[in-house]
């Protein structure tokens, strides 16, 4: 073997040795990574235990509040509790660790104090920088208590000795599902607003997250490397909405009741203040498969549909603006049915109304009458009619400061699909798609003497007590119509309730004005008789409008089609909500006269407890107050005199309220039977009778 071959052979040996070592190293790495100690978990934890990375701590999201300051949505903090057992000095650690174990066992109640103490001691012995004390998050109240514990307690001179309370925020709605779609909700993954006000005001509500370095410990636990300013998030701002929780409750209750009664598919109620456009209630409900109703879609904001006869107000106002009609001119509606260019036009009233005035055309909601009035002027001027619809703000969104508002679809001669009967259909509310909120804003302008106001849901944005944004009412600089047209339009709307299609909701205590609307639903591309979208839009009190409101019930069901029109379905919902608002809003009532005290009836016998009567007299400004103590009754000239109530005698309860009478009689052991309502007029046993003289201790009271 020559030298060359010897060198080659040695080189081959070295190559094979190196190759074997490389294979062995690769095999060992694979084994350690995937098979040693639960498929590499041990080493992955060792690596994670020393990993430093950037992390985001979410800021506390701002609150959403009602008009009176009630919380509609807020973020409640919960805290993950951990401990760095290496921070405390040995003397402090050994002195306090047992106490910490007792406190932890007391609050979590899942382990013994000894177990918690051993957990912390073992972590310190292993020099672990962080130990998760329990997976259950503690509440804010529990956190406040923990801040007084060993290891968590801190002062101006001494920082906490290892205790870590890391916050997590969960969104909470104190009123449950009330106005759920309007308020909105958050993405569970990102914490960003998905819908409603939560999404529309995401930047203001979210605040500023903190970004800093954290140490990723075993189990994926993250521990801040430092607690400097960069790790302190800035909280979000608060939204002060225009919603009144009482109005909202009234609207949702009435809407739910109507939907359940008629087994309807969906509906909405919106209440808006006339002068400011502030929305006091926005209720939306839809039927689920189990026939319950939930708020999962904002029909008021995004539910476009044919408005039906409520749109006739726009038609009448356009004619009035052009002075093309007189409200008293006769209109020959005949039998309430006719055909125009192949389009069947029918009135809801069977047999028609014959010859009626233009005013009655609107009050009786005659489709034939509206067609005849339009044919006399606008059929030759379709562009002019469409120009008025733009002037009435019916062709554009309202611009409310909330995402999701649908764009209305109102035809004009330049649009695809315009036909020779489009203007006819539009005149009484078909061949268009408009949301309830957009129609409400139009009616609100009529109630506001022609001044169109943008609907508003958020009044202010605040950071703590500092006002960051103050939203004032946005009133259009140009009225939608002349004052004369607005006046006549209000007359028409009042007439609908006085003696038109909504006369059954006329109220003797306050005046309502409005218009019913019943639109056939499209099924398989065709309008279907018996499938209706019903609505009522109006305002109250009619003589001095304070609130406008729309109530809409979609697809009510019933055996009698005549009872599925808006006058029978949607109008009563309007009245129910309006009645409750009028009863609740004391600003709508005339103040009590201040010139003198209010007279009190003298004929009826009145009695009561002196302290209660004193309070009532002062509050209601009545003409006299009891000067004696205890039980009293009326005397001559409106004065009061004492009424004795001896323990062993039947007391005189005449003139008392039932509550006071029961208090006196039942405390003496009498059984009481009651007839009638009101105050006590008669009692079956004479006052002053000795209680021991009664064979049966039963007294009958007659109220009146």
Secondary structure, 3 states (H helix, E strand, C coil): CCHHHHHHHHHHHHHHHHHHHHHHHHHHHHHHHHCHHHHHHHHHHHHHCCEEEEEEECCCCCCEECCCCCEEEEEEEEEEEEECCCCCCHHHHHHHHHHHHHHHHHHHCCCCHHHHHHHHHHHHHCCCCCEEEEEEEECHHHHHHHCCCCCCCCCCCCCCCCEEEEEEEEEECCCCCCCHHHHCCECCCCCCECCHHHHHCHHHHHCECEEEEEEECHHHCEEECCCCHHHCCECCCEEEECCCHHHHHHHHHHHHHHHHHHCCCEEEEEEEECCCCEEEEEEEEEECCCCCEECCCCHHHHCCECCHHHHHHHHHHHHHHCCCCCCCCEEECCCCEEEECCEEEECCCCCCCCEEEHHHHHHCCCHHHHHHHHHCCHHHCHHHHHHHHHHCCCCCCCCCCCCCCCCCEECCCCCCCCCCCHHHHHHCCCCEEECHHHHHHHHHHHHCCCCCECCECEEEEEECCEEEEECCCCECCCCCCCHHHHHHHHHHHHHHHHHCCCHHHCCCCCCEEEEEEEEEEEECCEEEEEEEEEEEEEEECCCCCCEEEEEEEECCCCCCHHHHCHHHHHHHHHHHHHHHHHHHCHHHCCCCCCCCCECCCCCCCCEEEHHHHHHHHHHHCECCCCCCCCEEEECHHHCEEECCCCCCECCCCCCCCHHHHHHHHHCCCCEEEEECCCCEEEECCCCCCEHHHCCCCEEEEEEC
